């Protein structure tokens, strides 16, 4: 209907480059009647688009509170409408910017360049309204000539670039807007100097700026938290034993909580992070800079409660070391780490390999050199061993690692070169060789916070039936190929080593039990279910299994089993559901925390950031809400 009502008008020759005076388009006198059908058409298209993309019925989630409850907990329709309006308005501005660029920059650049005006080829003249003109293509016998083809090709390429620019300019505008908005938000959140190591850290008690902020955030026992942070850096070999002593003395304490400092040792001085190793300095700089954000966020929460007299932190009740702080108020958190067949801890063979010339070549998946597709990556660079390469990337940390082993009595010599040579030649001290090998593997792989607090220790001494890990935090390693031929036996051994090393921590393994899984695992699962009763052998073909390391039996102990009707990944061949999402869902089924955090296998962590978790979680569930059944974030 719209096309049938077209009102096309071609300009006269005299008005080819003018739109004023006698050249004014007569259709402008009644523009609405000319465009009314087109406006109705686009209005209908807009209504159809909105109706097709608006979710009429929300997804039902069992346990979702009623709308009245949601409005009381910060999830009312007005808040959702405001958020949607801000997002829509932002996109409106970006699309408007794109249109402005196209109208003011791209289209004027092609003014007068078209097939009719430039080449004299009268094509769709009625549609564009441009009068016919003489050109290289309008001359007799020139329509297929070289000049005509060149002119048409040049104009076509120019308009193609304009059209292409109109299609991709939204990406440039979006990234420019994201950069401007992100820069503004980062400045408001004090994220500009998060890793600035040039600022000194003053931890003098009741005097230093960082000490006052530390005490304001964590309470009067902030020095115990600082000691735990320094010990964590020392344990990861990011600092030397002497540097650890210097850091704790800067806060007026010693490495041993029971040891008293001498008068000379009590001379506290500011910490200059530029004199410490890079990674350790960055972690500490980030920690202290982000404390400002934690303090400001607490003040914002207090102001949102409506009580003008409310403080950002009630030191006696809210801080982790407060006098009346209740450890039972710490929200529980589950961290899920999905793994398919990643190398969790490098084995000894891998660390010693890499120096031979053939190690630098791609290998065969069947372990048959020279046969089949060479799809296995090289084992090294062909010059250095893999351990030597890691040492070259982290030389200071290897030196600190050797010193730490010497101070712990595991090695007889303090030299880092001696430790490397003894490991490569198999001449480690007999009294601690096995432990040293494990420490070296863990050092190569790495490149618990709350239990260290006295208040938390006393709390769990009174309640012996509780476990700190299950009450506050747990880590689930969701391993998709553990015990299956699709995986690797060396990786399975590394997983068991990791579980054994942290057997006292809330570290759990969740794996996929299916056809092809090792018979020993099937036997353990079936024995576990038979002990529970009501299970017939062969009742299911696949299941999700949660287990933990048993120190007494030195083996895995089954905790929970969830039989499934369908595989973890649905589909066949190359058309299967996404592996990481399925693996995360496999671990999520066993999550016991009120909050869930999904991590990657290659992500690092620092104990100092763990102490901030209770404060950060208050953003998702503010303490000023009376009804906490509806969190702001899932």
C-alpha positions in Angstrom: 0.0 0.0 0.0 2.8 2.4 0.9 4.6 1.8 -2.5 1.3 2.3 -4.4 0.9 5.8 -2.9 4.4 7.0 -4.0 4.6 10.6 -4.9 7.8 11.0 -6.9 9.0 14.3 -8.4 12.1 14.9 -10.4 13.8 18.2 -10.1 14.3 20.4 -13.1 17.8 21.0 -14.4 18.0 24.5 -12.9 17.4 23.1 -9.4 19.9 20.3 -9.6 22.1 21.9 -6.9 19.6 24.2 -5.2 16.7 23.8 -2.8 15.7 27.5 -2.2 13.5 30.0 -4.0 11.8 28.6 -7.1 13.5 25.2 -6.3 11.6 24.6 -3.1 9.9 21.2 -3.2 6.1 21.8 -3.5 5.4 18.6 -1.5 6.6 20.5 1.6 3.3 22.4 1.6 1.5 19.3 2.8 4.3 17.1 4.1 2.2 15.1 6.5 -0.2 13.9 3.8 2.8 12.8 1.8 4.5 10.9 4.7 1.4 9.7 6.6 1.3 6.2 5.2 5.1 5.8 5.7 4.8 7.0 9.3 1.9 4.6 10.0 4.0 1.8 8.5 7.0 2.5 10.8 4.7 2.9 13.8 3.3 -0.6 13.1 6.8 -2.0 12.7 7.8 -0.5 16.1 4.8 -1.9 17.9 5.4 -5.3 16.4 9.0 -5.2 17.5 8.1 -4.2 21.1 5.4 -6.8 21.4 7.6 -9.6 20.1 10.5 -8.8 22.4 8.6 -8.0 25.7 8.4 -11.0 28.0 4.7 -11.2 28.9 5.0 -14.1 31.5 8.1 -14.2 33.7 10.0 -17.5 34.2 8.7 -19.2 37.3 11.3 -19.8 40.0 10.2 -21.9 43.0 10.4 -19.8 46.1 10.1 -16.4 44.4 8.5 -14.0 46.9 5.4 -12.1 46.1 5.5 -8.6 44.5 4.8 -6.9 47.8 7.7 -8.6 49.4 10.0 -7.8 46.5 9.1 -4.1 46.7 10.0 -4.1 50.4 13.4 -5.7 49.6 14.5 -3.4 46.8 13.1 -5.3 43.8 9.9 -3.2 43.1 8.7 -2.5 39.6 9.8 1.2 39.9 13.4 0.2 40.4 13.3 -2.2 37.5 11.6 0.5 35.3 14.3 3.0 36.2 17.0 0.6 35.3 15.4 -0.3 32.0 14.9 3.4 31.2 18.5 4.2 31.8 19.7 1.4 29.6 17.2 2.4 26.8 18.1 6.0 27.1 21.8 5.2 26.8 21.2 3.2 23.6 19.0 6.0 22.3 21.9 8.5 22.8 24.4 6.1 21.1 22.1 5.5 18.1 21.4 9.2 17.8 25.1 9.8 17.7 25.5 7.3 14.9 22.7 9.0 12.9 24.4 12.4 13.5 27.7 11.1 12.2 26.1 9.6 9.1 24.1 12.7 8.3 26.7 15.3 9.1 29.9 13.5 8.0 29.4 10.5 5.8 26.5 11.6 3.5 27.9 15.1 2.8 31.2 13.5 1.7 29.3 11.9 -1.2 27.2 14.9 -2.2 27.0 15.2 -6.0 28.7 11.8 -6.5 26.2 9.5 -8.0 25.7 7.6 -11.3 23.4 10.4 -12.7 25.4 13.5 -11.8 28.9 12.2 -12.2 28.6 9.5 -14.9 25.4 10.6 -16.7 23.7 7.2 -16.3 20.1 7.9 -15.6 19.2 5.1 -13.2 16.3 5.4 -10.7 16.1 9.1 -11.5 12.5 9.4 -10.3 13.4 7.8 -7.0 16.3 10.1 -6.2 14.7 13.1 -7.9 17.9 14.1 -9.6 17.5 15.5 -13.2 19.2 13.7 -16.1 22.7 15.0 -16.9 25.3 14.5 -19.6 28.3 12.4 -18.7 30.7 9.8 -20.0 28.0 7.1 -20.0 25.3 9.2 -21.8 27.5 9.8 -24.9 26.6 7.6 -27.9 28.4 4.2 -27.8 30.1 4.9 -24.4 27.9 2.8 -22.0 30.3 -0.1 -22.0 33.5 1.9 -22.5 36.4 2.0 -20.1 35.6 5.5 -19.0 32.0 4.7 -18.2 33.0 1.5 -16.3 35.7 3.3 -14.3 33.3 6.1 -13.4 30.5 3.7 -12.2 33.0 1.6 -10.3 34.5 4.6 -8.5 31.1 6.0 -7.5 29.9 2.5 -6.4 32.9 1.9 -4.3 32.5 5.3 -2.6 28.8 4.6 -1.7 29.8 1.1 -0.6 32.3 2.6 1.9 29.5 5.0 3.1 27.1 2.1 3.6 29.8 0.0 5.4 30.7 2.9 7.6 27.0 3.3 8.5 26.9 -0.4 9.5 30.0 -0.4 11.8 29.9 3.1 13.3 27.7 1.8 16.1 30.7 -0.2 17.4 33.0 2.8 17.5 30.3 4.9 19.2 29.6 2.1 21.7 33.3 1.6 22.7 33.8 5.4 22.9 30.7 5.7 25.2 31.9 2.7 27.2 35.3 4.3 27.6 33.9 7.6 28.7 31.3 6.1 31.1 33.8 3.6 32.5 36.4 6.3 33.1 33.8 8.4 35.0 32.6 5.5 37.0 36.2 4.4 37.8 37.1 7.9 38.9 34.0 8.1 41.2 35.0 4.7 42.7 38.6 5.7 43.3 39.9 3.1 40.9 42.6 5.3 39.3 45.5 4.4 41.5 44.6 0.9 42.6 48.0 -0.5 41.9 50.1 2.6 42.5 53.1 1.4 44.4 54.7 4.8 44.8 52.5 5.8 47.8 53.9 4.9 51.2 51.9 2.7 53.6 51.9 4.0 57.1 50.8 1.3 59.6 51.8 3.1 62.8 49.0 2.3 65.3 46.6 5.2 65.9 48.8 7.4 63.8 49.3 6.2 60.3 46.7 6.9 57.6 46.4 3.3 56.4 46.4 2.0 60.0 43.4 4.2 60.9 41.6 3.0 57.7 42.5 -0.6 58.5 41.2 -0.3 62.0 38.0 1.4 60.9 37.2 -1.3 58.4 38.3 -4.5 60.3 38.2 -3.4 64.0 40.7 -3.3 66.8 42.2 -6.6 65.9 43.4 -5.4 62.4 47.0 -6.3 63.2 46.1 -10.0 63.3 44.6 -9.7 59.8 47.8 -8.0 58.7 50.0 -10.8 60.1 47.9 -13.3 58.2 48.3 -11.4 55.0 52.0 -11.2 55.3 52.3 -15.0 56.1 50.2 -15.7 53.0 52.7 -13.7 50.9 55.6 -15.6 52.5 53.9 -18.9 51.9 53.4 -18.1 48.2 57.1 -17.2 48.1 56.3 -13.6 46.9 58.5 -12.1 49.7 61.5 -13.3 51.6 61.5 -14.2 55.3 63.3 -11.0 56.2 60.8 -8.9 54.2 58.0 -10.6 56.0 59.6 -9.6 59.3 59.9 -6.0 58.2 56.3 -5.9 57.1 54.8 -7.1 60.3 57.1 -4.9 62.4 55.8 -1.9 60.5 52.5 -2.5 62.3 54.1 -3.0 65.7 53.8 -6.8 65.8 55.9 -9.9 65.2 55.5 -12.9 63.0 54.7 -15.0 66.1 51.6 -13.7 67.9 53.0 -14.8 71.2 56.5 -13.2 70.8 57.0 -9.7 72.2 58.9 -7.1 70.3 62.0 -5.4 71.7 62.3 -1.7 72.0 64.5 -1.5 68.9 62.1 -3.7 66.9 59.2 -1.4 67.9 60.5 1.5 65.8 57.7 1.5 63.2 58.4 3.2 59.9 56.3 3.6 56.7 56.4 0.9 54.1 57.7 1.8 50.6 56.2 -0.8 48.3 58.6 0.1 45.5 61.4 -1.7 47.4 59.4 -5.0 47.5 58.8 -7.5 44.7 56.4 -6.4 42.0 53.5 -8.9 42.5 53.5 -8.6 46.3 53.7 -4.8 46.0 50.7 -4.7 43.6 48.6 -6.9 45.9 49.3 -4.7 48.9 48.7 -1.5 46.9 45.4 -2.8 45.6 44.4 -3.9 49.1 44.9 -0.5 50.8 43.5 1.5 47.9 40.3 -0.5 47.7 39.8 -0.1 51.5 38.6 3.4 50.7 35.9 2.0 48.5 34.8 -0.5 51.2 34.5 2.4 53.7 32.5 4.6 51.2 30.2 1.7 50.3 29.5 1.1 54.0 28.6 4.8 54.3 26.3 4.6 51.3 24.5 1.6 52.8 24.1 3.5 56.1 22.7 6.5 54.4 20.2 4.4 52.4 18.8 3.0 55.7 17.2 6.4 56.3 18.8 6.8 59.7 20.9 10.0 59.7 22.7 9.0 62.8 23.7 5.6 61.4 27.5 5.0 61.1 29.2 3.5 58.2 30.5 0.6 60.4 29.5 -0.1 63.9 32.9 -1.1 65.1 31.6 -3.2 68.0 29.2 -5.2 65.8 30.0 -5.0 62.1 33.8 -5.3 61.9 35.4 -8.7 61.8 37.4 -8.2 65.0 34.7 -6.1 66.8 34.0 -6.7 70.5 30.4 -7.9 69.9 30.9 -9.3 66.4 29.0 -12.5 65.8 30.8 -14.9 63.4 27.5 -16.5 62.7 26.4 -13.4 60.8 29.0 -14.0 58.1 27.2 -15.0 54.9 28.1 -18.4 53.4 29.8 -18.4 50.0 30.4 -21.2 47.5 33.2 -20.9 44.9 32.9 -23.2 41.9 36.0 -23.8 39.8 35.2 -25.7 36.5 37.9 -27.8 35.0 37.8 -30.0 31.9 41.2 -31.6 31.6 43.5 -28.7 32.6 46.8 -29.3 34.3 46.1 -28.5 37.9 49.6 -29.2 39.2 52.6 -29.9 36.9 54.2 -33.2 37.4 57.9 -33.9 37.8 58.4 -35.2 34.3 57.0 -32.1 32.8 59.1 -29.8 34.9 62.3 -31.6 34.0 61.4 -31.8 30.3 61.6 -29.2 27.6 65.4 -28.9 27.0 65.8 -31.5 24.3 65.4 -30.3 20.6 62.5 -32.7 20.0 60.6 -31.2 22.9 60.2 -28.0 20.8 58.2 -29.9 18.1 54.5 -30.7 17.9 53.7 -34.2 19.0 51.3 -36.9 18.0 48.2 -37.6 20.2 49.0 -41.3 20.0 52.5 -40.8 21.3 53.9 -42.0 18.0 56.4 -39.4 16.8 56.2 -38.7 13.1 52.9 -40.5 12.6 49.4 -39.0 12.4 48.4 -35.4 12.9 50.8 -33.4 14.9 48.2 -31.7 17.2 49.9 -32.1 20.6 51.7 -28.8 21.6 55.5 -28.8 22.2 56.7 -29.8 25.6 59.2 -26.9 25.9 61.4 -24.5 24.0 64.1 -27.0 23.2 66.7 -25.0 25.2 65.6 -24.8 28.8 63.7 -27.1 31.0 60.2 -26.0 31.9 61.2 -25.4 35.5 64.1 -23.3 34.3 61.8 -21.3 32.1 59.4 -20.6 35.0 62.4 -19.6 37.1 63.5 -17.1 34.4 60.1 -15.5 34.5 59.9 -15.3 38.3 63.6 -15.2 39.5 62.9 -13.4 42.8 60.1 -15.7 43.8 62.3 -18.7 43.2 65.0 -17.2 45.4 62.4 -16.5 48.1 61.1 -20.0 47.7 64.5 -21.5 48.3 65.0 -19.4 51.4 61.7 -20.4 52.8 62.4 -24.1 52.4 65.7 -23.6 54.2 64.1 -21.7 57.1 61.5 -24.4 57.4 64.3 -27.0 57.7 63.4 -28.9 54.5 66.7 -28.2 52.7 70.3 -28.0 53.9 71.4 -25.1 51.7 69.8 -21.7 51.1 71.0 -21.2 47.5 68.3 -21.2 44.8 70.7 -22.6 42.2 71.5 -25.5 44.6 67.9 -26.3 44.9 67.4 -26.4 41.2 70.4 -28.6 40.6 69.4 -31.0 43.4 65.9 -31.3 42.0 67.1 -32.0 38.4 69.7 -34.5 39.5 67.5 -36.2 42.1 69.8 -35.3 45.0 67.3 -33.7 47.4 67.8 -34.3 51.1 66.5 -37.7 52.0 64.6 -36.5 55.1 62.3 -34.2 53.1 62.7 -35.1 49.4 59.0 -36.0 48.9 57.8 -32.9 50.6 60.2 -30.7 48.6 59.1 -32.2 45.3 55.5 -31.4 46.3 56.4 -27.9 47.3 58.2 -27.3 43.9 55.2 -28.6 42.0 52.9 -26.3 44.0 55.2 -23.4 43.4 55.1 -24.0 39.7 51.3 -24.3 39.8 50.5 -21.2 41.7 52.2 -18.5 39.6 41.7 -19.0 54.5 41.2 -16.2 55.8 38.5 -16.3 58.5 39.9 -19.1 60.5 42.8 -16.9 61.5 40.7 -14.4 63.4 40.6 -14.9 67.2 36.9 -14.1 67.5 36.1 -16.8 64.9 38.4 -19.3 66.7 36.6 -18.8 70.0 33.2 -19.0 68.4 34.0 -22.5 67.0 35.5 -23.6 70.3 32.1 -23.1 71.8 30.2 -24.9 69.0 32.2 -28.0 68.4 29.6 -29.5 66.1 30.1 -26.8 63.5 32.8 -26.5 60.8 34.0 -23.1 59.7 34.3 -24.1 56.1 30.8 -25.4 55.6 29.4 -22.5 57.7 31.1 -19.7 55.8 32.9 -20.8 52.6 33.5 -23.8 50.4 35.4 -24.4 47.2 34.1 -26.9 44.7 36.4 -28.1 42.0 34.0 -29.3 39.2 36.2 -31.6 37.2 34.5 -33.0 34.1 36.9 -35.7 33.0 38.2 -37.0 36.4 38.5 -40.8 36.3 37.4 -41.0 32.7 39.5 -42.0 29.6 38.8 -38.6 28.1 41.0 -37.1 30.8 44.6 -37.8 31.9 45.8 -40.0 34.7 48.5 -37.5 35.6 45.9 -34.7 35.9 43.8 -37.0 38.1 46.8 -37.6 40.3 47.4 -33.9 40.6 43.8 -33.4 41.7 44.2 -36.0 44.4 47.4 -34.3 45.5 45.6 -31.0 45.8 42.7 -32.5 47.8 45.2 -34.3 50.1 47.2 -31.2 50.7 44.1 -29.2 51.7 42.2 -32.0 53.3 41.5 -29.8 56.4 40.0 -27.1 54.3 36.5 -27.0 52.7 37.7 -28.2 49.3 35.4 -30.6 47.5 35.6 -32.4 44.2 32.6 -32.8 42.0 33.0 -35.1 38.9 30.8 -36.7 36.3 30.1 -40.4 36.8 29.2 -42.0 33.4 30.0 -44.9 31.1 33.7 -45.3 30.9 34.5 -43.9 34.3 37.1 -45.9 36.3 35.5 -49.0 37.9 37.0 -48.1 41.3 35.0 -44.9 41.3 31.8 -46.8 40.3 32.5 -49.2 43.2 32.9 -46.4 45.7 29.7 -44.7 44.6 27.7 -47.9 44.7 29.1 -48.9 48.1 28.2 -45.5 49.4 24.6 -45.8 48.2 24.2 -49.4 49.5 25.3 -48.2 52.9 22.5 -45.7 52.8 20.0 -48.3 51.8 17.3 -48.5 49.1 19.7 -48.8 46.2 19.8 -51.5 43.6 23.0 -52.0 41.6 22.8 -50.6 38.1 19.8 -48.4 38.9 21.3 -45.5 37.0 23.9 -44.9 34.2 25.2 -41.4 35.1 25.4 -39.2 38.1 27.0 -36.2 39.7 29.2 -37.0 42.6 30.6 -34.8 45.4 33.5 -36.1 47.4 36.3 -35.0 49.7 39.7 -36.3 50.8 39.7 -38.7 53.8 43.0 -38.3 55.7 42.5 -41.5 57.6 42.0 -43.7 54.6 44.2 -41.5 52.3 41.6 -41.7 49.6 38.4 -40.0 48.3 35.3 -40.1 50.5 31.9 -39.9 48.8 29.7 -37.3 50.3 26.7 -36.9 48.0 25.5 -38.6 44.8 22.9 -37.1 42.4 21.8 -39.6 39.8 20.8 -38.1 36.4 18.6 -39.2 33.5 20.6 -37.3 30.9 24.3 -36.7 30.2 26.0 -33.7 31.5 26.4 -32.3 27.9 23.3 -32.8 25.7 23.6 -33.5 22.0 25.8 -35.6 19.8 29.2 -35.1 18.1 30.0 -31.5 17.4 26.5 -30.4 18.3 26.6 -30.5 22.1 25.8 -28.0 24.8 28.5 -25.7 26.1 31.0 -27.6 28.3 31.9 -24.9 30.8 28.3 -24.0 31.5 27.4 -27.7 32.0 30.4 -28.2 34.3 29.4 -25.1 36.4 25.9 -26.5 36.7 27.3 -29.8 37.8 29.0 -28.0 40.7 26.1 -25.7 41.4 23.9 -28.7 42.3 26.0 -29.3 45.4 26.5 -25.6 46.4 25.5 -25.0 50.0 26.3 -21.3 50.2 23.8 -18.5 50.1 26.1 -16.8 47.5 27.9 -18.5 44.6 31.0 -17.3 42.7 32.2 -19.0 39.5 36.0 -18.9 38.9 38.4 -20.1 36.3 41.2 -22.5 36.9 43.8 -19.9 36.0 42.6 -17.2 38.4 44.8 -16.2 41.4 43.7 -15.2 44.9 45.0 -13.2 47.8 44.0 -13.8 51.4 43.7 -10.0 52.0 40.9 -9.8 49.5 39.1 -12.7 51.3 38.7 -10.5 54.4 36.7 -8.1 52.3 34.1 -10.7 51.2 31.7 -10.1 54.1 31.6 -6.4 53.3 31.2 -6.9 49.6 28.3 -9.3 50.0 26.3 -6.6 51.8 25.9 -4.9 48.5 23.8 -7.8 47.3 21.9 -8.2 50.6 21.9 -4.8 52.5 21.7 -5.2 56.2 19.1 -2.4 56.5 16.4 -4.5 54.8 13.9 -6.1 57.2 12.9 -8.9 54.8 15.9 -10.5 53.2 14.0 -13.1 51.1 14.8 -11.3 47.8 18.5 -10.5 47.1 19.4 -7.8 44.6 21.5 -10.3 42.6 21.4 -14.0 42.0 
